[in-house]
Amino acid sequence: MDNLEIERKFLVERFEPHLMQVKSVHKIRQGYMFLDDTKEVRLRNKDEKYYLTIKVNQSGIVRQEFEYAIPAADGDRLFVSAIDSSPIEKTRYIVSVAHKEWSVDVFHGENEGLMMAEIELDSVDESFISPDWLGLEVTEDRRYRNAYLSHTPFSSWNSKSE
């Protein structure tokens, strides 16, 4: 099926971009216009461009994802009028490891101190090389989804290791 996102997510133990094959760096701000247990509509501002993304949860690490570029003026207006929680702010590093791209997100603002890496796969059972800077896998832990972090930021968690 088209528009499938197959993704695994991990905490980052240590991040030393000067020692990695960083392909690009992006400033990202995003918020949620609609959110429930099975669907989300996200507004993202990435490097001065805006995107509207619809994600539909399926099972495990597989979700349907549809993303559309929108005009900057519309994105600015939607951030002001349609986002009900604090936006997620992060710097995303695209890092090459063994011919695969990893997205390493370093969070700012209310999620400061959190670093996560994700890899998009072609199939659920695709193998990949885990870089030595990866920590615990959090793919199945909903607390580490950006949608959750938008209304329950990392800084508000009682115990970071729960």
Phi, psi and chi 1 to 4 in degrees:
 res  aa     phi    psi   chi1   chi2   chi3   chi4
   1 MET       -  137.0 -177.4 -174.0  -56.6      -
   2 ASP   -69.5  162.1  -68.9  -25.6      -      -
   3 ASN    64.0   26.8  -61.1   94.9      -      -
   4 LEU   -88.2  136.0  -80.0 -175.3      -      -
   5 GLU  -110.3  119.5  173.0 -172.7   64.0      -
   6 ILE  -116.7  111.0  -57.7  170.2      -      -
   7 GLU  -138.7  140.6  179.6  178.7   86.4      -
   8 ARG  -119.8  143.1  -66.4 -171.0   52.3 -168.8
   9 LYS  -127.6  139.3 -169.4  176.2  -74.4 -157.9
  10 PHE  -136.8  150.9  -60.9   81.9      -      -
  11 LEU   -73.0  154.9  -65.1  177.9      -      -
  12 VAL  -106.9  122.0  173.1      -      -      -
  13 GLU   -73.9  -45.2  -70.2  -68.8  -43.4      -
  14 ARG  -149.1  144.7   68.8 -178.8 -168.0  -69.0
  15 PHE  -129.9  113.9 -175.2   57.4      -      -
  16 GLU  -127.1   80.0  -59.8  169.5  -57.5      -
  17 PRO   -57.8  -28.9   13.1  -20.9      -      -
  18 HIS   -67.4  -16.0   61.8  -75.8      -      -
  19 LEU  -102.6    5.0  -61.3  176.5      -      -
  20 MET  -116.8  165.4  -59.5  172.7  169.6      -
  21 GLN   -87.5   80.6  -74.7 -171.6  -36.1      -
  22 VAL   -82.0  121.0  175.9      -      -      -
  23 LYS   -89.1  -33.6  -65.6  176.1   76.7  174.8
  24 SER  -162.5  162.6   59.4      -      -      -
  25 VAL  -133.1  135.5  179.9      -      -      -
  26 HIS  -134.5  137.6  -51.6  -80.2      -      -
  27 LYS   -91.1  129.2  -65.3  -69.5 -174.6 -168.7
  28 ILE  -129.5  137.6  -64.0  174.5      -      -
  29 ARG  -131.9  130.5  179.8  174.8   59.2  120.4
  30 GLN  -145.7  153.5   65.8 -171.3   40.6      -
  31 GLY  -146.0  172.4      -      -      -      -
  32 TYR  -117.7  129.3  -65.9   84.4      -      -
  33 MET   -92.8  -27.7  -61.3  173.2   63.5      -
  34 PHE  -150.7  141.1  175.6   80.8      -      -
  35 LEU  -156.3  127.0 -170.8   57.3      -      -
  36 ASP  -144.4 -167.6   70.8   13.1      -      -
  37 ASP   -68.0  -20.0  -71.6  -20.1      -      -
  38 THR  -122.3  -10.2   60.8      -      -      -
  39 LYS  -143.1  153.6  -58.9  174.7  -78.0  -53.1
  40 GLU  -149.0  148.9   63.6 -172.7   56.7      -
  41 VAL  -123.2  117.6  177.5      -      -      -
  42 ARG  -114.5  142.0  176.5 -174.6   74.9 -159.1
  43 LEU  -110.3  126.4  176.8   63.1      -      -
  44 ARG  -126.5  135.1  175.9  178.8  -83.0  175.4
  45 ASN  -109.9  112.0  174.4 -139.1      -      -
  46 LYS  -127.2  114.7  176.7 -178.5  171.8 -173.3
  47 ASP    52.2   48.9  -60.9  -27.9      -      -
  48 GLU    72.7    2.8  -52.0  -54.6  -40.7      -
  49 LYS  -111.0  152.8  -64.8 -178.6 -179.2  173.3
  50 TYR  -116.4  144.6  -75.0   87.0      -      -
  51 TYR  -138.4  140.7  -56.9   89.7      -      -
  52 LEU  -107.6  125.9 -160.8   56.8      -      -
  53 THR  -125.3  134.6  -54.4      -      -      -
  54 ILE  -114.3  126.1  -58.9  161.9      -      -
  55 LYS  -121.6  134.7  -68.9 -170.7  178.6 -165.4
  56 VAL  -121.2  118.3 -179.7      -      -      -
  57 ASN   -68.8  140.1  -67.8  -22.4      -      -
  58 GLN  -113.6 -102.5  -59.0 -133.3    8.2      -
  59 SER  -138.2  144.8   61.5      -      -      -
  60 GLY    56.7 -121.1      -      -      -      -
  61 ILE   -95.1    5.7   66.1  172.1      -      -
  62 VAL  -108.4  130.0 -179.8      -      -      -
  63 ARG  -142.0  153.9  -61.4 -167.5  -71.9  179.0
  64 GLN   -84.2  140.5  -72.8 -176.0  -28.5      -
  65 GLU  -140.0  131.9  179.4 -179.5   70.7      -
  66 PHE  -129.0  124.8  -54.9   87.8      -      -
  67 GLU  -127.9  136.4 -174.2  167.2   79.7      -
  68 TYR  -133.7  133.0  -52.4   96.1      -      -
  69 ALA   -73.1  141.2      -      -      -      -
  70 ILE  -130.2  158.2   63.3  170.8      -      -
  71 PRO   -60.9  145.4  -22.3   32.5      -      -
  72 ALA   -58.0  -40.3      -      -      -      -
  73 ALA   -61.5  -40.0      -      -      -      -
  74 ASP   -66.1  -42.0  -66.9   -9.3      -      -
  75 GLY   -61.1  -43.9      -      -      -      -
  76 ASP   -59.3  -46.2  -74.2  -23.2      -      -
  77 ARG   -64.4  -41.9  -79.0 -165.1  -61.6  -85.5
  78 LEU   -65.5  -37.7  -74.7  170.9      -      -
  79 PHE   -60.3  -39.7 -104.5  109.7      -      -
  80 VAL   -72.3  -40.8  170.4      -      -      -
  81 SER  -102.0  -20.1   63.7      -      -      -
  82 ALA  -117.7   -3.6      -      -      -      -
  83 ILE  -100.2  120.2  -54.1  -59.4      -      -
  84 ASP   -95.7   -9.6   -3.7  -31.0      -      -
  85 SER  -123.8  174.4   56.8      -      -      -
  86 SER   -63.6  136.5  -63.5      -      -      -
  87 PRO   -68.0  150.8    8.0   -7.5      -      -
  88 ILE   -79.8  133.0  -62.7  -73.0      -      -
  89 GLU  -123.1  129.7  -60.2  170.5   41.1      -
  90 LYS  -157.4  160.0   58.5 -171.8  176.1 -179.4
  91 THR  -108.5  127.0  -57.9      -      -      -
  92 ARG  -107.8  126.2  172.1  166.3  -74.4  173.7
  93 TYR  -106.1  126.6  -63.2   80.7      -      -
  94 ILE   -93.8  116.5  -55.0  -59.3      -      -
  95 VAL  -118.9  132.9  178.3      -      -      -
  96 SER   -92.4  127.0 -178.7      -      -      -
  97 VAL  -137.1  116.4  176.1      -      -      -
  98 ALA    49.7   50.2      -      -      -      -
  99 HIS    67.3   16.4  -52.0  -67.0      -      -
 100 LYS  -122.5  151.3  -68.5  -66.3  -78.2 -175.8
 101 GLU   -99.8  132.1  -76.8 -171.8    1.0      -
 102 TRP  -110.1  139.6  -72.9   80.9      -      -
 103 SER   -99.6  118.2  -64.2      -      -      -
 104 VAL  -109.0  116.8  178.8      -      -      -
 105 ASP  -103.0  123.4  -69.7  -20.2      -      -
 106 VAL  -107.1  112.8  177.0      -      -      -
 107 PHE   -84.1  151.5  -71.9   81.2      -      -
 108 HIS  -126.2 -179.2  -50.3  -67.6      -      -
 109 GLY    63.7 -133.5      -      -      -      -
 110 GLU   -69.7  -11.3  -65.8 -177.6  -13.0      -
 111 ASN  -109.4   16.6  -70.0  -65.5      -      -
 112 GLU   -53.7  138.6 -173.8   79.1   35.2      -
 113 GLY    99.8  -15.0      -      -      -      -
 114 LEU   -95.1  132.6 -179.8   60.3      -      -
 115 MET  -133.7  129.1  -67.7 -173.6  -63.6      -
 116 MET  -133.7  152.9  -74.3 -168.4  -68.7      -
 117 ALA  -126.3  142.7      -      -      -      -
 118 GLU  -135.1  151.9   56.8 -170.6   46.1      -
 119 ILE  -130.4  133.1 -175.1  170.9      -      -
 120 GLU   -94.2  134.4  -70.8 -160.5   18.3      -
 121 LEU  -114.7  161.3  -55.9  170.9      -      -
 122 ASP   -86.4  -21.3  -64.8  -37.5      -      -
 123 SER  -150.8  160.9   67.2      -      -      -
 124 VAL   -61.5  -35.6  172.7      -      -      -
 125 ASP   -99.7   14.1   57.2   -5.5      -      -
 126 GLU   -64.8  133.2  178.8 -178.4   -8.8      -
 127 SER   -87.9  157.7   62.8      -      -      -
 128 PHE  -153.7  160.0   56.9   90.7      -      -
 129 ILE   -88.0  126.0  -66.5  174.7      -      -
 130 SER   -86.6  118.5  -64.1      -      -      -
 131 PRO   -65.4  155.4   11.6  -15.5      -      -
 132 ASP   -71.1   -8.6   62.4    0.4      -      -
 133 TRP   -89.9   -1.8   39.5  -94.6      -      -
 134 LEU   -76.4  147.2  -77.8 -172.9      -      -
 135 GLY  -113.4 -142.3      -      -      -      -
 136 LEU   -60.5  137.4  178.5   69.0      -      -
 137 GLU   -76.6  132.2 -178.5  169.3    4.7      -
 138 VAL  -125.1   20.6  -65.8      -      -      -
 139 THR   -52.7  -45.1  -57.1      -      -      -
 140 GLU   -88.1   -3.9  -59.5  -70.7  -21.0      -
 141 ASP   -92.2  105.2 -170.8  -22.8      -      -
 142 ARG   -59.4  -23.3  -63.7 -179.9   72.5   77.1
 143 ARG   -61.5  -24.7  -64.7  175.1  -54.4  161.5
 144 TYR   -94.4    7.3  -69.5   97.6      -      -
 145 ARG   -80.1  142.5  -71.0 -165.6  176.3  173.1
 146 ASN   -57.3  -36.3  -75.3  -89.2      -      -
 147 ALA   -60.4  -41.4      -      -      -      -
 148 TYR   -67.8  -44.0 -177.7   86.4      -      -
 149 LEU   -63.2  -23.4  -68.3  167.4      -      -
 150 SER   -69.7  -30.2   72.7      -      -      -
 151 HIS  -110.4  -13.4   62.1   78.3      -      -
 152 THR  -134.4   77.9  -49.8      -      -      -
 153 PRO   -62.7  153.5   12.0  -16.5      -      -
 154 PHE   -52.7  -38.3 -172.7   66.4      -      -
 155 SER   -64.7  -17.5   63.3      -      -      -
 156 SER   -93.6   -7.0   72.4      -      -      -
 157 TRP   -69.1  136.9  -62.9    8.9      -      -
 158 ASN   -67.4  -45.6  -70.9  -27.2      -      -
 159 SER  -130.8  118.4  170.1      -      -      -
 160 LYS   -64.9  -16.8  -52.0  -72.0 -167.2  -91.6
 161 SER  -100.5    3.9   61.8      -      -      -
 162 GLU   -63.5      -  -74.6 -177.6    7.6      -
